[in-house]
Amino acid sequence: GYISNRVTINGEGVRRRVLCFSQDGYLVAETYSSAADGVYRFDHLWLNRRYMLVAQDDPAFGPADYNAVAADYQAPTPYIV
């Protein structure tokens, strides 16, 4: 399956490093959201697992703070076959 969403600040999409962790804390994948609209996507995720997604602020603008993209663990969306 996949998880796709947006990273925004005040409703505007921004480019940020986005990390995907498994429920037991392992880093599964990382990507960057699009500078144009803030959209990111993680593919090839297990449907029977949940994932925590975290965006990292750009260290060039201050401390590299981590912000949860979602308050809860997210379930992947199945691919349409």
N, C-alpha and C positions, 0 to 999 in steps of 0.2 A: 504494500500500500504506500500511500504518500501523505505528507502533511504539507500544506501550503497556507501561507498567511501573509500579513504585512507588518512591518515595523514602522511606527509612526511617532511623530512628536507634534503635539497640537493638531492632530489630524492630517499632517503632511507626511508622505512617505519619505524615508531616509535610508541611506546606505549604512548598514551596521554589520558586524560579524555576528552570525547567528550560530549557536551551538546546540546540538541535539544530544541529550543524555538519556540513557536507559533509566528505569526506575531504581536500579541498584547503583547508579552513579557513574557508570562508564560512558565516556564520550563515544558516541556512535558515528557522528559526522559533523562537519561544519561547512558553512557557506557564507556568502554575503548577500544581503538584501539589495535589491535594485535601487540605484540612486534616483531613478525616475519616479518610482511609485512605492518603494519599500517592500516589494513582494519578494518572498523567498520560498524555496520548495526543497523538501527532502524526499527522495524516492527510495524504493526497495526496502521499506520498513515492514517488520512482522505485524500482521493484523491482530495477533493475540497478545501484543505487548503495548504498554503505554510509554510515552516519551515526554520529557520536560525540555522545553525550548527556552533558551536564554539568549538575549541580545547583549553584546558588549559595546559600550560607548567607545568612540574613537579616542585613544590616549592623547592624540594631538590637541584635543580640546579640554584636557584636564585628566583627572584620575580615570582609569579604565574601569568604570563601574559596570556591574552586571545587573541586568534587569530582566525579570521573568516576562516572557512574551505572553504566557498564559498562566493563570493562577493555579491551574490543576494540570495533571498529566493528560496529554492529548492522545487520542486513539487515531491511528492512520485511517484514511479513507481508502476503500478498496478501488482498484483499477476497474474500469468498465471494459469488459471483454466482449 
